[in-house]
Amino acid sequence: MRNLVRWAATPLAFLALAACNSGDGKTGDGALEPSSKTLSAGLDGDFKTLDRVIDNAGLEAVLEGKGPYTVLAPSDAAFSAAQGADFTADTMKAQGAALVQAHILPGALTRQDIGTAIDRAADGRVQMRTMADGVVTFSRDGETIVVTAADGARARLAGDETLSSNGVIQPVDALLVKAPDGTTANGSG
């Protein structure tokens, strides 16, 4: 709980931009339509492994709660690329909880919010604190938004974001933590 208060109270460079988003969903201007599902219920399709990790770590109540949160959601393929780290195993509950917390940000941040913040930043980089009390940095690689963790793990925002009743699911193509064997999510050391 202490970490929740700490990261939620931390001044964040672009959290204020998220407040500019009406949250009304897909209207005539093309904004996304929010779902009545919670973040936890919205992790279907290509996020089955993440959903199992969340359940195994006992964090489903967090993603069912009030929020809002932004989940940088690794796809099933991203977990496969972690080369053998089974975060759904009972012996990996603590590591799974740490992984989930490293992929959750305070506030409901759409891709447009993140892109606008990057465009406004003098150096083209925006930092945000995670639920694990780590820092991730958003930047662009061409038109693609890249998120980099403090340990060097990198992922791209990929796929369609989903607005839920208590936040946003932002699909990412890699894990934002190093695998237990020390390799990055893409298998490099």
ChimeraX attribute file (.defattr): number of C-alpha atoms within 10 A of each C-alpha:
attribute: neighborCount
match mode: 1-to-1
recipient: residues
	/A:1	5
	/A:2	7
	/A:3	12
	/A:4	13
	/A:5	10
	/A:6	12
	/A:7	20
	/A:8	17
	/A:9	10
	/A:10	12
	/A:11	11
	/A:12	15
	/A:13	14
	/A:14	20
	/A:15	18
	/A:16	14
	/A:17	16
	/A:18	19
	/A:19	13
	/A:20	9
	/A:21	15
	/A:22	8
	/A:23	19
	/A:24	11
	/A:25	16
	/A:26	12
	/A:27	9
	/A:28	6
	/A:29	7
	/A:30	8
	/A:31	15
	/A:32	15
	/A:33	14
	/A:34	18
	/A:35	16
	/A:36	12
	/A:37	16
	/A:38	22
	/A:39	28
	/A:40	22
	/A:41	13
	/A:42	19
	/A:43	22
	/A:44	12
	/A:45	9
	/A:46	15
	/A:47	18
	/A:48	14
	/A:49	22
	/A:50	24
	/A:51	22
	/A:52	17
	/A:53	24
	/A:54	24
	/A:55	17
	/A:56	20
	/A:57	22
	/A:58	14
	/A:59	17
	/A:60	17
	/A:61	11
	/A:62	13
	/A:63	22
	/A:64	15
	/A:65	15
	/A:66	13
	/A:67	17
	/A:68	19
	/A:69	23
	/A:70	25
	/A:71	29
	/A:72	26
	/A:73	27
	/A:74	27
	/A:75	23
	/A:76	17
	/A:77	14
	/A:78	22
	/A:79	22
	/A:80	16
	/A:81	18
	/A:82	23
	/A:83	16
	/A:84	11
	/A:85	17
	/A:86	19
	/A:87	26
	/A:88	19
	/A:89	14
	/A:90	12
	/A:91	11
	/A:92	17
	/A:93	19
	/A:94	14
	/A:95	19
	/A:96	26
	/A:97	19
	/A:98	15
	/A:99	22
	/A:100	27
	/A:101	19
	/A:102	23
	/A:103	23
	/A:104	22
	/A:105	27
	/A:106	22
	/A:107	20
	/A:108	24
	/A:109	28
	/A:110	23
	/A:111	17
	/A:112	13
	/A:113	19
	/A:114	19
	/A:115	21
	/A:116	14
	/A:117	23
	/A:118	22
	/A:119	15
	/A:120	13
	/A:121	14
	/A:122	9
	/A:123	9
	/A:124	13
	/A:125	17
	/A:126	21
	/A:127	18
	/A:128	21
	/A:129	21
	/A:130	24
	/A:131	21
	/A:132	18
	/A:133	18
	/A:134	16
	/A:135	18
	/A:136	23
	/A:137	16
	/A:138	23
	/A:139	23
	/A:140	15
	/A:141	8
	/A:142	7
	/A:143	8
	/A:144	12
	/A:145	18
	/A:146	20
	/A:147	24
	/A:148	19
	/A:149	22
	/A:150	12
	/A:151	13
	/A:152	15
	/A:153	21
	/A:154	23
	/A:155	24
	/A:156	23
	/A:157	20
	/A:158	17
	/A:159	11
	/A:160	11
	/A:161	19
	/A:162	22
	/A:163	27
	/A:164	24
	/A:165	20
	/A:166	23
	/A:167	28
	/A:168	29
	/A:169	27
	/A:170	23
	/A:171	22
	/A:172	25
	/A:173	23
	/A:174	28
	/A:175	30
	/A:176	29
	/A:177	24
	/A:178	21
	/A:179	24
	/A:180	15
	/A:181	12
	/A:182	11
	/A:183	15
	/A:184	22
	/A:185	25
	/A:186	21
	/A:187	14
	/A:188	10
	/A:189	12
